[in-house]
Amino acid sequence: MRVFDYSFLNNGLLPASLVNLTSGIVSLKTMAGVRKDEYAGIFTELESIARVQSVKSSNAIEGIVTSDERINAIVNQNSAPLNHNEAEIAGYRDALNAIHMGYEYMDFRQSDILRLHEMLMSIAGYEYGGQYKADDNVILEVDTNGRQRVRFRPVPASETPEAMEQLELAYLAARSNANINQLLLIPCVILDFLCIHPFRDGNGRMSRLLSLLLLYKNGYDAGKYVSFEEQISNYKAYYYEALRQSSEGWEKNENSYFPFIENFLSTLYMCYKELDRRFAVVHGKKITKKARVEATVLNSLTPISKMEICRILPDVSPTTVEAVLGAMIKSGSIRKIGQGRGCKYIRV
């Protein structure tokens, strides 16, 4: 059986790229903490937006989709699910909300993991929610000709409860070691969870929920305000390649965690950088929505579109952005380039 041993994180021979990534994340985390105290209202708005993006993206990675309008209605609990896909989406909403509201009281314990899985599966009516797989499963990949092949064989169903118990104990032991960086430990545990593949369905979504749970518990909560799942979805080819590399030789205890660690930390770093970018456009104490839109345009070195501004400032409505741009054109501080949807704006 697989042996879960994270002592290699304590040997001081970690790649420089990982050390640099963790340092960058810690620095950005500190800045985000300062801003959160000062601009609580903006963070509340960002959290509301990120929750919708997280539910949408994590499900979309698995091919579970519906319209943006329906996603918003389901996440904000303004509508009951209308079909099976929407029931799956509502399950992720409930599990994510449970983590957002109660991560302090949850942990990487089998009881909490099973409860989260039950939430994930219950609205869609799956009877096996909250239970480990009863049958062996395999991870398949399809080549360019449409042929399937087995890429990875997870832990057999008969060995899954013991494997999950060993994983839980190994994580708790490593977490108590002051010489092991938690940012490096978390992706190792998530990789091992994915390689065990303990559930009949929902393993990918559970891995993302557990990633957020462990990050939040260790004070890294950028994923609350910039969707961690959306970043994975945007670069999922890199994610799956890192997972493939780090799972090679896993069943023989011969795999390298480093590709998956680097991908995981890069994703978290992008969340913090995006969060930083949404504030870095403003210099000074006053940080009204109008001031942020103005600063976004005036600080841009190249022409910027309304859509790009909305992407940088997702908590500011398109109507507000349009009104501010109109006022800036009238005042002569910016000029408009082009017409229609393709138009952009630049500082005069």
C-alpha positions in Angstrom: 0.0 0.0 0.0 1.0 3.6 -0.6 3.0 5.2 2.3 2.2 8.8 2.9 5.4 10.5 4.0 5.9 14.3 3.8 9.3 14.4 5.6 11.0 15.4 2.3 9.5 18.9 2.8 11.8 19.2 5.8 15.1 18.4 4.2 16.0 21.8 2.9 16.6 20.7 -0.7 13.5 22.3 -2.2 13.6 23.8 -5.6 14.4 27.6 -5.6 11.3 28.2 -7.7 9.0 26.9 -4.9 10.8 28.9 -2.2 10.4 32.1 -4.3 6.8 31.3 -5.0 6.0 30.9 -1.3 7.8 34.1 -0.4 5.8 36.0 -3.0 2.5 34.6 -1.8 3.3 35.5 1.8 4.2 39.1 0.8 0.9 39.5 -1.1 -1.1 37.9 1.7 0.2 40.5 4.1 -0.8 43.3 1.8 -4.3 41.8 1.3 -4.7 41.5 5.1 -4.0 45.2 5.5 -6.4 46.2 2.8 -9.1 43.9 4.2 -9.1 45.8 7.4 -9.5 49.1 5.6 -11.8 48.2 2.8 -14.1 45.5 4.3 -17.0 46.5 2.0 -15.1 46.0 -1.2 -13.9 42.6 0.0 -17.5 41.6 0.8 -18.5 42.5 -2.8 -15.5 40.6 -4.2 -16.4 37.5 -2.1 -19.9 37.5 -3.5 -18.6 37.7 -7.1 -15.9 35.1 -6.5 -18.4 32.6 -5.0 -20.4 32.6 -8.3 -17.2 32.3 -10.3 -16.0 29.4 -8.2 -19.3 27.4 -8.4 -19.4 28.0 -12.2 -15.7 27.1 -12.9 -15.3 24.1 -10.6 -18.4 22.4 -12.2 -17.5 23.5 -15.7 -14.1 21.7 -15.4 -16.2 18.5 -15.1 -18.5 19.4 -17.9 -21.4 20.5 -15.7 -22.7 23.7 -17.1 -25.7 26.0 -17.3 -26.2 29.7 -18.3 -24.5 32.5 -16.4 -28.0 33.8 -15.5 -29.0 30.5 -14.0 -25.6 30.2 -12.1 -26.2 33.5 -10.5 -29.8 32.6 -9.5 -28.7 29.2 -8.0 -25.7 30.6 -6.1 -27.7 33.4 -4.7 -30.5 31.0 -3.9 -33.1 32.9 -5.9 -34.1 29.8 -7.8 -34.3 26.0 -7.3 -32.4 23.8 -9.7 -34.3 23.1 -12.9 -32.4 20.1 -14.1 -29.7 17.6 -13.1 -26.8 19.8 -14.0 -28.2 22.6 -11.9 -28.7 20.2 -9.0 -25.0 19.3 -9.2 -24.2 23.0 -9.2 -26.4 23.7 -6.2 -24.6 20.9 -4.3 -21.2 22.6 -4.9 -22.8 25.9 -3.8 -23.8 24.3 -0.5 -20.4 22.6 0.2 -18.6 25.9 -0.7 -20.8 27.9 1.6 -20.2 25.4 4.4 -16.4 26.0 4.0 -16.8 29.8 3.7 -18.9 30.0 6.9 -17.4 27.3 9.0 -13.9 26.4 8.0 -12.6 27.2 11.5 -14.7 24.2 12.8 -13.7 21.8 10.0 -10.5 20.0 9.3 -8.9 17.4 7.0 -10.8 14.7 8.9 -12.7 11.8 7.3 -15.9 12.8 9.0 -15.7 16.3 7.5 -14.6 15.1 4.1 -17.5 12.6 4.0 -20.0 15.3 5.1 -18.8 17.7 2.4 -19.2 15.0 -0.2 -22.7 14.3 1.0 -23.6 18.0 0.6 -22.0 17.9 -2.9 -24.1 15.0 -4.0 -27.4 15.2 -2.1 -29.4 17.7 -4.2 -28.7 15.7 -7.3 -30.1 12.7 -5.5 -27.1 10.4 -5.5 -27.4 7.7 -2.9 -23.7 7.2 -2.6 -23.0 10.8 -1.3 -20.9 10.8 1.8 -19.7 7.2 1.1 -16.4 5.9 -0.2 -16.5 4.1 -3.5 -17.8 0.5 -3.5 -16.1 -0.5 -6.8 -12.7 0.0 -8.2 -12.3 3.0 -10.5 -9.8 4.0 -13.2 -8.7 7.3 -14.7 -9.0 7.3 -18.4 -7.5 9.5 -21.1 -8.6 9.7 -24.8 -6.0 10.1 -27.6 -6.4 12.2 -30.7 -8.0 9.2 -32.5 -10.7 8.9 -29.8 -9.2 5.7 -28.3 -9.3 5.4 -24.5 -6.6 4.1 -22.3 -6.1 3.7 -18.6 -3.8 6.5 -17.4 -3.9 5.8 -13.7 -5.3 3.1 -11.4 -6.3 4.6 -8.1 -6.4 2.8 -4.8 -8.8 -0.2 -4.9 -12.2 0.3 -3.2 -11.3 -2.3 -0.6 -8.3 -0.3 0.5 -9.8 3.1 0.3 -10.9 3.6 3.9 -7.5 2.6 5.3 -5.7 4.8 2.7 -7.9 7.8 3.7 -7.1 7.1 7.4 -3.4 7.0 6.7 -3.6 10.2 4.6 -5.4 12.0 7.4 -2.9 10.9 10.0 0.1 11.7 7.8 -1.2 15.2 7.2 -1.9 15.9 10.9 1.6 14.7 11.8 3.3 16.9 9.1 1.1 19.9 10.0 2.4 19.7 13.6 6.0 19.9 12.3 7.1 23.5 12.6 9.9 22.9 10.0 7.4 22.0 7.3 5.9 24.9 5.3 2.1 24.5 5.2 1.9 26.1 1.7 4.1 23.2 0.4 2.3 20.5 2.4 -1.3 21.3 1.3 -0.8 20.5 -2.4 1.0 17.2 -1.5 -2.1 16.2 0.5 -4.4 17.2 -2.3 -2.4 15.2 -4.9 -2.6 12.1 -2.7 -6.3 12.6 -2.3 -6.7 12.7 -6.0 -4.6 9.6 -6.5 -6.6 7.7 -3.9 -9.7 8.9 -5.8 -11.9 7.8 -2.8 -15.3 8.5 -4.3 -17.4 7.0 -7.1 -18.0 10.6 -8.4 -17.0 14.2 -7.4 -13.3 13.6 -6.7 -12.1 16.6 -8.7 -14.7 19.0 -7.2 -13.9 17.6 -3.7 -10.2 18.2 -4.3 -10.9 21.9 -5.0 -13.1 22.3 -2.0 -10.5 20.7 0.3 -7.8 22.9 -1.2 -9.8 26.0 -0.2 -10.6 24.5 3.3 -6.9 23.9 4.0 -5.8 27.2 2.6 -8.4 29.1 4.6 -7.4 27.3 7.8 -3.8 28.4 7.2 -4.7 32.0 6.6 -4.5 32.0 2.8 -7.9 33.2 1.8 -7.4 34.9 -1.6 -9.6 32.2 -3.1 -12.6 33.9 -1.2 -12.1 37.0 -3.3 -10.6 35.8 -6.5 -11.9 32.4 -7.6 -9.2 29.7 -7.1 -11.3 27.4 -9.2 -11.6 29.9 -12.1 -7.8 30.2 -12.2 -7.5 26.4 -12.5 -10.2 26.3 -15.2 -8.4 29.1 -17.2 -5.2 27.1 -17.2 -6.5 23.5 -16.9 -4.2 22.1 -19.5 -1.2 23.0 -17.2 -3.1 21.7 -14.2 -3.7 18.3 -15.8 -0.2 18.0 -17.0 1.2 18.8 -13.5 -1.2 16.2 -12.1 -0.1 13.6 -14.7 3.6 14.2 -14.0 3.2 14.1 -10.2 1.1 10.9 -10.3 3.6 8.9 -12.3 4.9 6.1 -10.1 2.6 7.1 -7.2 1.4 3.6 -6.4 5.1 2.5 -6.0 6.0 5.6 -3.9 8.3 6.8 -6.7 6.5 10.0 -7.8 7.6 13.6 -7.5 5.3 16.0 -5.9 7.1 19.1 -7.2 5.2 19.6 -10.6 1.9 19.6 -8.7 3.2 21.8 -5.9 4.4 24.4 -8.4 1.1 24.4 -10.3 -0.9 24.7 -7.1 1.2 27.6 -5.8 1.2 29.3 -9.1 -2.6 29.2 -9.1 -2.7 30.7 -5.6 -0.1 33.3 -6.5 -2.2 34.4 -9.5 -5.2 34.8 -7.1 -3.2 37.1 -4.9 -1.7 39.0 -7.8 -5.2 39.5 -9.3 -6.5 40.7 -5.9 -3.5 43.0 -5.6 -4.2 44.4 -9.1 -7.7 45.3 -8.2 -6.4 47.6 -5.5 -3.1 48.7 -6.9 -4.8 51.0 -9.5 -5.6 53.4 -6.7 -3.1 55.6 -4.8 -4.4 57.3 -1.7 -7.0 56.8 0.9 -10.2 57.4 -1.1 -11.2 54.3 -3.0 -14.6 54.9 -4.3 -15.8 52.9 -7.4 -15.5 56.1 -9.5 -11.9 56.7 -8.3 -11.0 53.1 -9.1 -12.4 53.2 -12.6 -10.6 56.5 -13.2 -7.3 55.2 -11.9 -7.6 52.0 -14.0 -7.9 54.0 -17.2 -5.4 56.7 -16.3 -2.7 54.2 -15.1 -3.0 52.0 -18.2 -0.1 52.4 -20.6 -2.1 51.1 -23.5 -5.7 51.6 -24.7 -8.2 49.7 -22.5 -11.7 48.6 -23.2 -14.8 48.7 -21.0 -14.7 44.9 -20.9 -11.1 44.9 -19.6 -12.0 47.5 -16.9 -14.9 45.3 -15.8 -12.6 42.3 -15.6 -10.1 44.2 -13.4 -12.9 45.6 -11.2 -15.6 42.9 -11.1 -17.4 44.5 -8.2 -18.1 47.7 -10.3 -21.1 47.4 -12.5 -20.8 47.9 -16.3 -23.3 50.8 -16.0 -21.0 52.6 -13.5 -18.0 52.0 -15.7 -19.8 53.4 -18.7 -20.9 56.5 -16.7 -17.4 57.2 -15.4 -15.9 56.8 -18.9 -18.5 59.2 -20.3 -17.7 61.8 -17.7 -13.9 61.4 -18.3 -14.4 61.9 -22.0 -16.5 65.0 -21.4 -13.8 66.4 -19.0 -11.1 65.8 -21.6 -9.0 63.5 -19.4 -9.3 60.5 -21.8 -10.1 60.0 -25.4 -12.0 57.2 -27.1 -10.4 55.1 -29.8 -12.7 53.2 -32.2 -16.5 52.6 -32.2 -18.9 50.1 -30.9 -17.9 47.1 -28.8 -14.3 47.2 -30.0 -13.7 50.8 -28.7 -11.0 51.5 -26.2 -10.0 54.4 -24.0 -6.6 56.1 -23.3 -5.3 58.9 -21.2 -4.9 62.2 -23.1 
